Amino acid sequence: MKDKIKILLIEDDEDDYILTLDTLNDIPGKMYELEWVTNYEEGLKAIASNSFDVFLLDYRLGKESGLDLLRKMNLIVESGPIILLTGQGDRALDFEAMEAGASDFLVKADLNPDLLDRSIRYAIQQFNTIRQLRKKEDELQQLNANLELLVHDRTAELNLANIELKKVYDSEHELSQLKGKLVSMASHEFKTPLSTILSSLSLVERYTSETDKEKRTKHVERIKSAVQNLNNILNDFLSLEKIESGFTPQKPEAIQFTNFIHCIIDDLNPILKLEQTIIFNHNGKNEMLVDNHLLKNILINLLSNAIKYSPEDKAIVLKTKCLTNALEIEVTDYGIGIPEEDKAHMFERFFRAGNSGSYQGTGLGLTIVKRYLDILGGSIRFESELNKGTSFFVLMPVMVEVTV
C-alpha cells in the first residue's frame, strides 16, 4: 500500500485548520495525512525537519505574513511544494505568491475536496519535475565542470608536450649548429698543421747532406709542433665528449702539490715562445688530496692559453694558495687580452674572441675548464684588459690533511 502524503498546515486559526482537515478527509482514497502548527516560528522548525511532502501556508500569520515565511522557506531548504491559502481572492497577491515560490494560490472560501486534491497532486508533480530538472541541471553543470577540468588538464599536457618538443627542436637545432661549427673549425684547424707537415716533409727529403742538418732540424721541429697542435685539438674533442656523455668520475689522489706543478711546467716548456717563462709561487699546505687528472687538464688549458696569447718576452705567472679545504689558482698573462664585447661568451663551446683569429685553437679549452670545475664543485672567473693581459681565478675544494 502506498504511503500517505504528509501535509503540514501552517495556520493560526483553529477553525480554518478543522475546515482544511475535513476537506482532506472528504477526498477519496484517504491519501493525505495532516499536521498543524499555528505560528511562523513553529512553521520554520517543522520545515527544517524535512519530514513533509507538501505545505499549506496561510497568508496571515499574526504580524508575519505567509509570503514572508514562503520566502524564508525557499532560502532554508528545498523542502517541498508550497500552496498559499488566503481568505479572499486577490490577483496581485496571486502573482506575488507565484513569484515568491508558491506552487498554487487558493482562496479558503472556494476550497473543496476536488480542488484541494487536484492542487496538491499538481503541486507535487510540478515540484518533482522541477527537482528533476534541477538535478539534471546540476549534473550538467558538474559534467561541464569536469569537461572544463579535463580540457584544462589536456591543455596543460599539450603545453607540456609542446615545451618538450621545443626542447627537442632546440637541442637538434643546437646540435646542427655545433656540427656546422665543428666542420668549419676542423677543416681550418686540421688543414693548417697538415699543410705544414706535408710541406716540411717534402723539404726534409731535399736536405740530405750533412751541411743541411740545421735546415732538416728546423723542419722536423715544425713537424713536431704541427703534430702537437693536432694532438691538442683531438684531446679537446675527447675531453668534451667525455664530459657531455657524463663519463668523468672523480678519482682523488694524494699529491705533493709543488712537485705536481713543476711536472706540468716541464711538459709545457716545449711550447714556450722565445724568452717566455712560467713563474710559479705557492703558499700554504703542500700535501693534498685532489683529482690530479682533472686538475692537470685545467692547469694545462689555462697555461697553454696564456702562452699562446702572450708575446715572446713576457712571463706567465702562476700563483696558488692552499686554504682550509680549498685551493686558489691564479694564472696571469700579459698578452692580447679579451675584448669587452666577448667577455660574456668566453666559456661557450667553440667561441673564440674576436682578436684571436691569427692564433690556432678550437674554442673548447675554457669550456672544458668550466665543465671540469663544475664537476669538482669549483668556480672560475677572469679579469682582462685589451692588449694588457688576462688573469683567470680558480677556486676548488680539496682535502689538505693528508700524509703522502
Steps between C-alpha positions, in 0.01 A plus 500: 500500500629844409617722788281795578598847383604704802367854505602779737241773557639828635186678618424716808121448487371171644171522308693519172707201614181295562360611165815395320511165684137426411563589138798261485302222666229536237750423222453140384783258578607649831843580350582799718629542854482848652708663773441849630712780647363839597775755453795621297773365733351152534454496125870564444598219739261255336626595155861446610413143608454414132220254591217618272401453139299821460425820696174692536586850609255763631560849365437659844722379788468771763748779440680288236349420166498169320701664223776579750510138607478386140809701410677373813413140414655530158818630663513225764456180303335356193241330723204446272222674310323788678134593451402842634152531659325836534168625627416690183591500133760754388654479153802712600557278805469194277787622277706605803459153653609330179805726472589416863501129417147373570378211289136615522276769653161398646216701654376330819134573420533310172664190650343166422638146490546491123671839483734429793579147379580623149709791631703270729559238229597758237724682748684179587530402134625846406743502793643158407535606138684816601718303742591252224578788265718659765672167558563469129624859497733424792623187321550703184691766694712229660563344161588841364735560795657157444532576130663836574738327741574234238558766236726687745697182574527410131604854419765484771618165359511644149690804624744271678533290186561815297766607747668159474477510120652847501782372721561216254485743209734743675739216585498377142545855375788553742652167396470599135673831572771326699558255217532792261749672729687175548534439125606860442748500787641156422549581133697810600688372805597167342584645162768739628717249695454232233618743233800585719583131544476426127709797392765437768524131408554582135777745596662252740527254212714754312740570786710184486851631555674563831508870425117502490470364856389834646230539234381141558480563874298816445240320291488199733417742783227651285359153443512424872322827577231430241447148635473645851231742378305213350538303822370797702195531273421130536546518878252787515242299307554190713478698825176670393352169383570341840343796680189502277452125546536534878808276504712706739506324838713667767812312611665692785867414561757624750765727343793720586356811341821689412650190337175453309516860368867477401422187294228693314737791436761258365236356263423851373859612450511380135218738403642806676589780260843662488591642844162406644504358855246370749543653844348279770427592861313290759381578853350270759481121532692295247338164562143464377245260360373594152393353168836562339376406150230769500723754675782435250263558207374823657852634553628392157209671326544825695880506467492402131264788426722739694803387300312516171361849543813659652799652315838324494671693777219508759479275806198290597423524873348204685402566862342236723386502860364213706240615748299286741340242269535727196757574232538842335663521157590817310640492145608838362637593159596833346369428154227619266218502757130443430274756327221629722224378266637143510534456875146365554561215252844372597375171652271412207586208274703590189500868590817692426561865576498738207873577535610132501462433129873462428550251787422131465230355725170316519308735729448206737774549760314732737178302453683188617655683795157630607338156468781332701463759776123442504570131556746580781267752662733790417467833324689719253500869414733733313612859468640633174604822335553522126869488398608487866423142600262265677478335842292189568400423860404145599361385834448128560452273804787273614591293806822616664540276805681231306829321550661412168 
